[in-house]
Amino acid sequence: MSPLREYRSVSKRYEEDVEVEVLKRYYLIFEGRNTERKYFQGIQGDRKNLGISSLIELVVLNKEGKISSYSAPSKLIELINNKKKELIGNDDYDEEVDKFIVMFDRDSFHLHDDYLEFLQKNNVKNTLIVTSPCFEIWLILHFENAYERFLKPKEKAIIENKKISNTHSYISRIVSELLHANPKKNINFDKIKENIDLAINAEKLIEQKNINMFSKLGSNVGVLIKEMKSDPRDRILNNK
């Protein structure tokens, strides 16, 4: 099996060039090959301005070679578990520091029971981040009054998310018009990065719990990013 390529956070130092000990490390793997990866690489590249703690390291895992087409959530679980075994074998794994994030679209599942079974089976050792129907809903939330303007009036059509052309589903067409680019090729991260906090707050207007997302608009990407923006020392103290 082809290895996952790691894209790591560049900076681990404060401005005064003092070495920083990483207290939380996020390994992220995505269903999509481009959109999600480019978004989180954008966060990596501008982490200081976005308020990501210097005590946190982001490791974006890219699928290449024979595994580049792997998109089924079950395959993502297989890949992330293999990554964990690799880290353990290299004596480079710390259970208290390393956190494994599997991000996938709810519309990967056609049956409600299959979706619930997957959540129940895989939400213990890994953190499951879900977008419903897909990651484009998180991108829409970066725009002013997104829920009222774009989501609520078209909720049923977005949940169904039918294919409407050779290049677009219903929701990807909305995102393309907002970004002036096909999100599968270019998400214009510099255009939307200033509105990440707006998106985090707007996400509270839709479903954020995985178990309830099968038939609802939902996302908890913002929950994850908000966690990354917090000081991991606070969570360590709270867990004692």
LINUR-V255994 format. One record per residue. RES is the residue in one letter. PHI is phi in whole degrees, 0 to 359 (none if undefined). PSI is psi in degrees with one decimal (999 if undefined). Layout:
# LINUR-V255994
{{RES:PHI:PSI} {RES:PHI:PSI}}
This chain:
# LINUR-V255994
{{M:none:133.3} {S:298:141.8} {P:286:157.1} {L:278:130.6} {R:278:134.5} {E:266:131.9} {Y:246:109.9} {R:258:155.9} {S:303:134.4} {V:287:-46.1} {S:261:132.6} {K:234:18.9} {R:233:153.0} {Y:283:170.2} {E:302:-34.9} {E:279:10.6} {D:67:33.4} {V:267:131.8} {E:299:135.8} {V:248:130.9} {E:276:125.3} {V:289:125.3} {L:257:-17.2} {K:212:131.3} {R:236:125.2} {Y:255:117.2} {Y:264:121.5} {L:242:129.5} {I:233:144.2} {F:234:152.3} {E:295:-48.9} {G:286:155.8} {R:272:-24.3} {N:235:-57.2} {T:302:-55.6} {E:296:-42.0} {R:298:-45.2} {K:295:-35.4} {Y:297:-49.2} {F:284:-24.0} {Q:291:-32.3} {G:296:-41.5} {I:297:-42.9} {Q:304:-46.4} {G:289:-20.6} {D:233:32.3} {R:299:-37.4} {K:296:-48.5} {N:293:-25.4} {L:273:-4.3} {G:82:22.7} {I:283:129.4} {S:303:138.6} {S:290:-10.5} {L:273:0.2} {I:247:137.6} {E:245:133.8} {L:257:130.5} {V:237:102.5} {V:275:125.8} {L:260:122.1} {N:253:132.1} {K:276:123.9} {E:228:166.0} {G:63:-133.4} {K:294:-21.4} {I:261:4.7} {S:298:-26.7} {S:267:-0.1} {Y:294:121.0} {S:225:-21.4} {A:299:135.7} {P:308:-35.6} {S:296:-35.5} {K:290:-37.1} {L:297:-40.4} {I:298:-43.3} {E:300:-45.2} {L:294:-43.8} {I:290:-34.3} {N:291:-36.3} {N:294:-36.4} {K:297:-41.3} {K:297:-42.5} {K:297:-39.0} {E:298:-43.9} {L:296:-42.0} {I:297:-43.0} {G:296:-30.0} {N:268:8.2} {D:55:41.7} {D:234:31.7} {Y:237:132.3} {D:229:112.2} {E:301:-31.3} {E:281:-22.5} {V:258:-43.6} {D:276:129.8} {K:232:132.6} {F:250:120.5} {I:250:124.7} {V:246:115.6} {M:248:125.3} {F:212:165.6} {D:270:137.8} {R:298:-32.0} {D:286:5.8} {S:290:-17.0} {F:249:130.9} {H:263:-21.8} {L:244:135.1} {H:301:-42.9} {D:295:-37.1} {D:295:-39.8} {Y:297:-48.8} {L:297:-39.7} {E:298:-41.2} {F:297:-44.8} {L:300:-47.3} {Q:294:-33.1} {K:280:-29.4} {N:240:8.3} {N:264:13.4} {V:265:-56.4} {K:272:-16.4} {N:234:155.5} {T:264:123.0} {L:262:119.7} {I:250:124.1} {V:238:142.6} {T:238:136.2} {S:231:116.9} {P:278:-21.6} {C:200:178.6} {F:298:-24.9} {E:301:-26.4} {I:295:-34.4} {W:293:-38.3} {L:295:-39.1} {I:300:-35.0} {L:295:-10.8} {H:282:-3.9} {F:254:146.7} {E:305:131.2} {N:53:40.9} {A:300:-42.6} {Y:297:-48.2} {E:291:-36.0} {R:275:-41.0} {F:244:-27.3} {L:261:-54.6} {K:301:-45.0} {P:292:-19.9} {K:237:25.9} {E:304:-48.1} {K:297:-46.0} {A:295:-36.1} {I:291:-42.1} {I:299:-42.5} {E:290:-39.0} {N:47:55.5} {K:288:153.1} {K:290:127.4} {I:243:-7.8} {S:198:-179.8} {N:293:-22.1} {T:245:-10.8} {H:224:143.9} {S:266:177.4} {Y:302:-46.9} {I:283:-32.1} {S:292:-29.0} {R:295:-42.4} {I:301:-46.5} {V:295:-40.0} {S:300:-39.6} {E:291:-33.8} {L:285:-40.0} {L:271:-14.4} {H:59:36.4} {A:194:151.8} {N:287:118.8} {P:298:-19.6} {K:289:-20.6} {K:248:-36.6} {N:207:118.2} {I:264:-0.5} {N:50:55.6} {F:304:-39.4} {D:299:-26.4} {K:284:-31.7} {I:252:-10.3} {K:297:-29.9} {E:291:-14.0} {N:252:18.8} {I:297:-42.5} {D:296:-35.4} {L:299:-43.7} {A:294:-39.0} {I:300:-42.6} {N:288:-38.8} {A:293:-29.1} {E:299:-26.1} {K:293:-14.6} {L:275:-10.9} {I:243:179.9} {E:290:134.4} {Q:244:-7.9} {K:265:125.0} {N:308:-44.3} {I:297:-22.1} {N:259:4.2} {M:273:-9.2} {F:303:-39.2} {S:240:19.6} {K:229:155.0} {L:293:133.3} {G:198:162.8} {S:190:145.0} {N:229:24.4} {V:299:-40.9} {G:296:-34.7} {V:299:-42.9} {L:296:-47.1} {I:294:-38.7} {K:300:-39.4} {E:296:-40.4} {M:294:-27.8} {K:277:-8.9} {S:269:161.9} {D:280:118.2} {P:298:-19.9} {R:294:-31.0} {D:294:-41.8} {R:292:-36.1} {I:297:-43.6} {L:295:-39.7} {N:292:-25.9} {N:273:-5.8} {K:277:999}}
